[in-house]
Amino acid sequence: MHNETPTVVQEDAEKVLRELLDQADEERESIAPERAKDLYLDDKKREHRDSTVTAHRSRLGFFVEWCEEQGIDDMTDLTARDLHEYRVWRREEINVVSEKTQMDTLRTFVRWCETIDAVQSGLWKKVKSPAIPEGEDADETVIHIDRAREVLNYLEKYEYATTEHITWLVLVETGIRMGALRALDIEDYHSEAEKPHFGIVHRPNTYTPIKNGVSGERRVGLSSSACEVLDDYLADQRPDVTDESNREPLLATSYGRISKSTIRTYIYKWSRPCVIGSDCPHGRDPTDCEAANNIDQAPGCPSSVTPHPIRRGYITHLLQSGVPVEVVSDRCNVSPAIIDQHYDVRSEEDKMHQRQEILGEVFDEAASFD
């Protein structure tokens, strides 16, 4: 009986493996990244909420953009090196938490692509995502109230009662989420009430759902000074338009209800220190800085932020001012546990001193109770 040597057996195994891989390559079907993304999102709509699908569409949009820049027009050509290079490219503009979120979504997408024979078998396993140490999963970016007021002071002087001014004013004044801001209609603004307020309403059937659905509905009080600006906006600046559901959005452009991307653009734009006359904290020369001179590049400014850090700064300001967490929870529609984990950026020392002050007032003494 003839016994084959280990070398021959290994060579035969490698040959079979190559043949299987070649066969798999032949079975993969050519598909453009954009088309693959659309099919993936259509499939995802069947099992997930609109907000989840929208988030995946946004994250994968960056990947499709990168593929176009790199000349990758066929998902079957995608390699592990490509995925690594994309991760390096993307991390230049985002923090590690956002990087993890985006790469996790990309891994899910690539794994789905394998089910339609659009990528190499097992490629999804090579999509690397950073590990986030326990306790560091919350985005710590925050715009503190003083900085937010600097922006508002500038807008009040140079962009008074414009849509951009109102966008900043409402977010800084109320701390509501971007989705709630976008969902507001003119009829939700109650300036003539005994206590002026916004009524935040969940209207999913006409394309303005809010976080937490019906349980997120509430009244949010407004100051008289904010109402003055809002009244001037409605009288002189707001475009006379309705949205696709024939509703009158509070925040509007000439095309109808303001989009979330436009809200983000306004926040990116005015959170750059140089555009409101402040010195660049990053040592850049605004005349040579692309982020300063090109609104499309505004997110590239290290100081520019999305709307959420304004909300975090608002909540932090309330907590630092001694507002009970239960009151903050009701006004901002967020649980005390989530406030503690994601929004409260006070140091432990700040918390201790605040407890001492409150307890001192209660017991009419300045003794320490910690």
C-alpha positions in Angstrom: 0.0 0.0 0.0 1.4 3.3 -1.1 1.7 5.9 1.7 1.8 9.6 0.6 4.3 11.8 2.4 3.0 14.7 4.6 4.3 17.2 2.1 2.2 15.6 -0.7 -0.9 15.5 1.5 -0.4 19.2 2.5 0.0 20.2 -1.2 -3.1 18.3 -2.2 -5.1 20.0 0.7 -3.9 23.4 -0.4 -4.9 22.7 -4.0 -8.4 21.7 -2.9 -8.6 24.8 -0.8 -7.5 27.0 -3.7 -10.1 25.4 -5.9 -12.8 25.9 -3.3 -11.8 29.6 -2.9 -11.8 30.1 -6.7 -15.2 28.5 -6.9 -16.5 30.8 -4.2 -15.0 33.8 -6.0 -16.9 32.8 -9.2 -20.1 32.5 -7.2 -19.9 36.0 -5.8 -22.1 38.4 -7.6 -20.9 41.9 -8.5 -22.7 44.7 -6.7 -21.9 48.4 -6.1 -21.5 49.5 -2.4 -24.4 52.0 -2.8 -26.7 49.3 -4.1 -25.6 46.8 -1.4 -26.3 49.5 1.2 -29.8 50.1 -0.2 -30.7 46.4 -0.2 -29.4 46.0 3.4 -31.5 48.9 4.6 -34.6 47.6 2.8 -34.1 44.3 4.6 -33.5 46.0 7.9 -36.7 48.0 7.7 -38.7 44.8 8.2 -37.4 44.1 11.7 -36.1 47.4 13.1 -37.4 50.8 14.0 -37.1 53.7 11.6 -34.6 55.4 13.9 -32.3 52.4 13.8 -32.5 52.2 10.0 -31.8 55.9 9.8 -28.8 55.6 12.0 -27.4 52.7 9.9 -28.0 54.7 6.7 -26.0 57.6 8.1 -23.1 55.5 9.3 -22.9 53.4 6.1 -23.1 56.6 4.0 -19.5 57.4 5.1 -18.4 53.9 4.0 -20.0 54.3 0.6 -18.4 57.8 0.2 -15.0 56.3 1.0 -15.5 53.5 -1.5 -16.2 56.1 -4.2 -13.1 58.1 -3.3 -11.0 54.9 -3.5 -12.5 53.7 -6.8 -14.1 50.6 -5.2 -17.2 50.0 -7.2 -17.7 46.4 -6.5 -18.2 44.8 -3.1 -16.7 41.6 -4.3 -13.3 43.4 -4.5 -13.4 44.5 -0.9 -10.5 43.2 1.2 -9.5 43.2 4.8 -6.9 45.8 4.1 -9.6 48.1 2.6 -11.6 47.7 5.8 -8.6 48.7 7.9 -7.8 51.7 5.7 -11.4 52.8 6.0 -11.3 52.6 9.8 -8.1 54.7 9.8 -9.7 57.3 7.5 -12.9 57.5 9.6 -11.2 57.7 13.0 -9.6 61.0 12.0 -13.0 62.8 12.5 -14.6 60.9 15.3 -13.9 59.8 18.9 -13.3 56.2 19.9 -16.9 55.7 21.0 -18.2 56.8 17.6 -15.6 54.7 15.9 -16.8 51.6 17.7 -20.4 52.3 16.8 -19.6 52.9 13.1 -17.4 49.8 12.8 -19.9 47.6 14.6 -22.5 48.7 12.1 -20.1 48.1 9.2 -19.4 44.6 10.5 -23.1 43.9 10.6 -23.4 45.2 7.0 -20.5 43.1 5.7 -21.8 40.0 7.4 -25.2 40.6 5.7 -23.5 41.1 2.4 -22.0 37.6 2.7 -25.6 36.2 2.8 -26.1 37.5 -0.8 -22.7 36.4 -2.0 -21.5 40.0 -2.3 -18.2 39.7 -0.4 -15.5 37.2 0.5 -16.5 34.5 2.9 -15.7 35.4 6.4 -14.7 39.0 5.6 -17.0 40.4 8.3 -14.7 38.8 10.9 -11.9 41.1 9.8 -13.9 44.3 10.5 -12.1 45.5 13.6 -13.7 47.6 16.3 -12.1 49.3 19.3 -12.7 48.0 22.8 -14.3 50.6 25.1 -13.2 50.2 28.7 -16.0 49.8 31.2 -17.4 53.1 32.3 -16.1 54.9 29.2 -19.0 54.1 26.9 -20.6 57.5 27.3 -19.5 60.4 25.0 -18.0 63.0 27.3 -18.2 65.8 24.8 -20.2 68.7 26.3 -20.8 72.4 25.6 -21.0 74.1 29.0 -23.5 76.8 29.5 -21.1 79.7 29.4 -19.8 78.7 26.0 -23.3 78.1 24.7 -24.3 81.6 25.9 -21.3 83.1 24.0 -22.7 81.6 20.8 -26.2 82.9 21.6 -24.9 86.4 22.3 -23.2 86.4 19.0 -26.3 85.1 17.1 -28.6 87.6 18.9 -26.4 90.4 17.7 -25.6 89.3 14.1 -28.2 86.6 13.2 -31.2 87.8 15.3 -34.3 85.6 15.1 -33.1 83.6 12.1 -33.7 79.9 11.9 -30.1 79.3 12.9 -30.5 81.6 16.0 -33.8 79.9 17.0 -32.2 76.4 16.6 -29.5 77.3 19.1 -31.8 79.2 21.3 -34.3 76.4 21.8 -31.6 73.7 22.4 -29.7 75.9 24.9 -32.9 77.1 26.6 -34.7 73.8 27.0 -32.1 71.0 26.6 -34.5 69.0 24.4 -33.3 66.4 21.9 -32.8 67.2 18.3 -35.7 65.0 17.3 -38.1 66.9 19.6 -36.8 70.2 18.3 -37.5 69.1 14.7 -41.0 67.8 15.7 -42.3 71.1 17.0 -45.1 72.8 15.2 -46.2 76.4 15.5 -49.3 75.1 17.4 -47.0 73.5 20.0 -45.7 76.9 21.0 -47.9 78.3 23.7 -46.6 81.8 24.3 -49.9 83.2 25.7 -50.3 80.5 28.3 -49.9 81.5 32.0 -46.6 79.8 31.9 -45.3 79.9 28.3 -44.1 76.5 27.1 -43.6 74.0 24.3 -45.9 71.0 24.1 -43.7 68.1 22.8 -45.9 65.6 21.0 -45.2 62.2 19.5 -46.6 62.1 15.9 -45.1 59.1 14.2 -47.8 58.9 11.5 -46.7 62.2 10.1 -43.0 61.6 10.3 -42.0 63.3 13.6 -41.6 60.6 16.2 -39.9 61.5 19.4 -37.6 59.6 21.7 -39.6 57.3 24.1 -42.8 57.7 22.1 -45.9 58.8 23.9 -44.1 58.6 27.3 -41.8 61.3 25.9 -44.6 63.8 25.5 -44.5 66.7 28.0 -44.6 70.4 28.5 -41.3 72.3 28.6 -41.4 75.8 30.1 -39.9 78.8 28.3 -38.4 82.1 29.6 -40.0 85.4 28.6 -36.8 86.5 26.9 -36.8 83.3 24.7 -40.5 83.9 23.9 -39.6 87.4 22.6 -37.1 86.1 20.1 -39.5 83.3 19.1 -42.3 85.8 18.5 -40.0 87.9 16.4 -39.0 84.9 14.4 -42.6 83.9 13.7 -43.5 87.4 12.8 -40.6 88.3 10.5 -38.3 85.4 9.6 -40.1 82.1 9.4 -40.9 81.0 5.9 -44.6 80.6 5.2 -44.5 76.9 4.5 -46.1 73.6 5.5 -44.5 70.1 5.5 -45.5 67.0 3.6 -48.2 66.3 6.1 -49.7 69.8 5.8 -48.4 70.7 9.3 -46.8 74.0 10.1 -43.3 73.3 11.5 -41.9 75.7 14.0 -38.5 75.4 12.5 -38.7 75.7 8.8 -36.7 76.4 5.6 -38.1 77.4 2.3 -38.5 73.6 1.6 -40.6 72.8 4.6 -39.7 71.3 8.0 -36.1 71.5 8.9 -34.1 68.3 8.5 -31.9 66.8 11.1 -28.9 67.2 8.9 -29.6 71.0 8.6 -29.8 71.2 12.4 -26.4 69.5 12.7 -25.0 71.9 10.2 -26.1 74.9 12.2 -24.6 73.4 15.4 -21.3 72.5 13.7 -21.2 76.0 12.1 -21.6 78.1 15.2 -19.7 75.9 17.6 -16.5 76.8 15.9 -14.9 79.4 18.2 -13.4 81.5 15.4 -16.7 82.2 13.7 -18.0 84.1 16.8 -14.8 86.1 17.2 -13.0 83.9 19.8 -9.4 82.8 19.5 -8.7 79.4 18.2 -8.0 77.1 21.2 -6.1 74.7 18.9 -3.5 77.2 17.7 -4.8 77.3 14.1 -4.7 80.3 11.8 -8.3 80.7 10.6 -7.2 82.1 7.3 -5.4 78.8 6.6 -7.9 76.4 8.3 -10.2 74.5 6.0 -12.6 73.9 8.8 -12.9 77.7 9.4 -13.3 78.6 5.7 -15.5 75.8 4.4 -18.8 75.2 6.0 -18.8 71.6 4.7 -15.6 71.0 6.6 -16.9 72.5 9.9 -17.1 69.1 11.5 -13.3 68.9 11.1 -12.9 71.6 13.7 -11.9 70.0 17.0 -14.2 72.4 18.9 -17.3 71.9 16.7 -20.0 69.5 18.0 -23.2 67.9 17.2 -26.4 69.0 19.0 -26.2 66.4 21.8 -23.4 68.0 23.7 -25.6 71.1 24.1 -28.2 68.9 25.9 -25.5 67.4 28.0 -24.3 70.9 29.0 -27.8 71.9 29.8 -28.4 68.9 32.1 -25.1 69.4 33.8 -25.9 73.1 34.4 -29.2 72.2 36.1 -27.5 69.6 38.3 -24.7 72.1 39.2 -27.3 74.6 40.1 -28.9 72.3 42.6 -31.9 71.2 40.6 -33.0 67.8 42.0 -32.3 65.0 39.6 -36.0 64.0 39.5 -36.9 67.4 38.2 -34.2 67.2 35.6 -35.4 63.8 34.7 -39.0 64.9 34.1 -38.0 68.1 32.1 -35.5 66.3 29.9 -37.3 63.0 29.6 -34.4 60.9 30.7 -34.1 58.5 33.7 -32.0 59.3 36.7 -29.8 56.3 36.0 -29.1 57.5 32.4 -28.4 61.0 33.7 -25.8 59.6 36.0 -24.2 57.5 33.3 -24.3 59.7 30.3 -25.0 63.3 31.2 -23.7 64.2 34.6 -20.1 65.4 34.0 -19.7 66.9 37.4 -16.6 65.7 39.3 -17.1 63.7 42.5 -15.8 66.6 44.4 -18.3 68.9 42.9 -21.1 66.5 43.8 -19.8 66.3 47.4 -19.7 70.1 47.8 -23.2 70.5 46.4 -24.5 67.9 48.8 -22.9 69.8 51.6 -24.5 73.1 50.6 -27.9 71.6 50.2 -27.8 69.7 53.5 -26.3 72.8 55.2 -29.4 74.8 54.1 -31.7 72.1 55.3 -30.1 71.8 58.7 -29.1 75.5 58.9 -25.5 74.7 59.4 -22.3 74.3 57.3 -21.3 70.9 58.7 -20.1 68.2 56.4 -22.5 65.3 55.9 -20.4 63.1 53.7 
